[in-house]
Amino acid sequence: MPLDMISIETFMQHYGKALVTGDASEISACFAIPALVLHDGGANAVRNRNEMVAAFRGIAEGYRRQGLSQMLATVNRAAVISAELTEIDVTWAGIRVDGSATGHREQYRYLLRDTGNGPMIQVVINLPS
């Protein structure tokens, strides 16, 4: 059965919290392995959890340097590809401790896999902002 929007949005908020807190293990747990990260500079295939944890180590410090305490996800589009796969476009907005917007925005496309226990990220594509 395809993923519903409530499951997708709940998952993305959980993922955003893990990103900002810098919990590399929790971030890694949001990914189906193997995973693929695509960006203008190329592609990174992630073959195991240790590679995923290493890839996200230090991300929270970068967010803190930018004054971010939260990254809020807005799911702009969801397209069911199959019973297990859903493609989504997400805009992330940075939020300060006081709840005000920082102006920091990022856009990504994700291919989510329904594992039976909820969504996991299989592919990430960094989109131009």
C-alpha positions as CSV (number, residue, x, y, z in Angstrom):
1,M,0.0,0.0,0.0
2,P,1.5,3.4,-0.9
3,L,2.6,5.8,1.8
4,D,0.0,8.4,3.0
5,M,0.8,12.1,3.5
6,I,0.6,11.9,7.3
7,S,3.2,9.1,7.4
8,I,5.4,11.1,5.0
9,E,5.1,14.4,6.9
10,T,5.7,12.7,10.3
11,F,8.8,10.9,8.9
12,M,10.2,14.1,7.4
13,Q,9.8,16.0,10.7
14,H,11.5,13.2,12.5
15,Y,14.4,13.3,10.0
16,G,14.6,17.1,10.3
17,K,14.9,16.8,14.0
18,A,17.7,14.2,13.7
19,L,19.6,16.4,11.3
20,V,19.5,19.5,13.6
21,T,20.4,17.5,16.7
22,G,23.2,15.8,14.8
23,D,22.3,12.3,15.9
24,A,24.2,10.5,13.0
25,S,22.8,7.1,14.1
26,E,19.2,8.4,14.0
27,I,19.8,10.1,10.7
28,S,21.3,6.8,9.4
29,A,18.2,4.9,10.6
30,C,16.1,7.1,8.3
31,F,17.8,5.6,5.2
32,A,17.3,2.4,3.4
33,I,20.7,0.9,2.6
34,P,22.1,1.0,0.0
35,A,21.2,4.6,-0.6
36,L,22.1,7.1,-3.3
37,V,22.8,10.9,-2.8
38,L,22.8,12.9,-6.1
39,H,24.0,16.5,-6.4
40,D,25.5,18.8,-9.0
41,G,29.0,17.6,-8.2
42,G,28.2,13.9,-8.8
43,A,26.7,11.0,-6.8
44,N,27.6,9.2,-3.6
45,A,26.5,5.6,-3.1
46,V,26.2,4.6,0.5
47,R,26.7,0.9,0.9
48,N,26.4,0.5,4.7
49,R,25.3,2.2,7.9
50,N,28.9,3.2,8.9
51,E,29.3,5.2,5.7
52,M,25.9,6.9,6.3
53,V,26.9,7.8,9.9
54,A,30.3,9.2,8.7
55,A,28.5,11.2,5.9
56,F,26.3,13.1,8.4
57,R,28.8,13.5,11.2
58,G,29.2,17.3,11.9
59,I,26.0,18.3,10.1
60,A,24.4,19.7,13.3
61,E,27.4,21.9,14.0
62,G,27.0,23.5,10.5
63,Y,23.4,24.2,11.2
64,R,24.2,25.7,14.6
65,R,26.8,28.0,13.0
66,Q,24.0,29.3,10.8
67,G,21.8,29.9,13.8
68,L,19.4,27.1,13.1
69,S,17.6,25.2,15.9
70,Q,15.1,23.5,13.7
71,M,14.6,22.5,10.1
72,L,11.0,22.3,9.1
73,A,9.9,20.2,6.2
74,T,7.2,21.2,3.8
75,V,6.2,18.4,1.4
76,N,5.4,20.2,-1.8
77,R,4.6,17.2,-3.9
78,A,4.2,13.5,-3.5
79,A,3.9,11.0,-6.4
80,V,3.3,7.3,-5.9
81,I,5.6,5.3,-8.1
82,S,4.7,1.8,-6.9
83,A,3.3,0.1,-3.8
84,E,6.7,0.5,-2.1
85,L,8.1,3.7,-3.7
86,T,6.9,7.3,-3.4
87,E,8.8,10.4,-4.7
88,I,8.5,13.6,-2.8
89,D,9.7,17.2,-3.2
90,V,10.5,18.9,0.1
91,T,11.5,22.5,1.1
92,W,13.3,22.8,4.3
93,A,13.1,26.1,6.2
94,G,15.5,27.0,9.0
95,I,14.0,28.2,12.3
96,R,15.8,29.9,15.2
97,V,15.4,29.1,18.9
98,D,12.9,31.9,19.2
99,G,10.8,30.3,16.5
100,S,11.5,33.0,13.8
101,A,12.5,32.0,10.3
102,T,16.2,32.3,9.5
103,G,15.7,32.6,5.7
104,H,17.8,29.4,5.3
105,R,16.0,27.2,2.7
106,E,17.0,24.0,1.0
107,Q,15.1,21.9,-1.6
108,Y,15.4,18.2,-2.1
109,R,13.7,15.4,-3.9
110,Y,13.5,12.1,-2.1
111,L,12.6,8.6,-3.2
112,L,11.0,7.0,-0.2
113,R,10.7,3.2,0.3
114,D,7.9,1.8,2.4
115,T,9.6,-0.9,4.5
116,G,6.4,-2.1,6.1
117,N,7.5,-0.1,9.2
118,G,7.1,3.3,7.6
119,P,9.1,5.2,5.1
120,M,12.9,5.2,4.6
121,I,15.0,7.4,2.3
122,Q,16.4,5.4,-0.7
123,V,17.5,8.3,-2.9
124,V,18.2,12.0,-2.1
125,I,18.6,14.6,-4.8
126,N,19.7,18.1,-3.9
127,L,17.7,20.6,-5.9
128,P,18.8,24.2,-6.7
129,S,17.3,26.7,-4.3
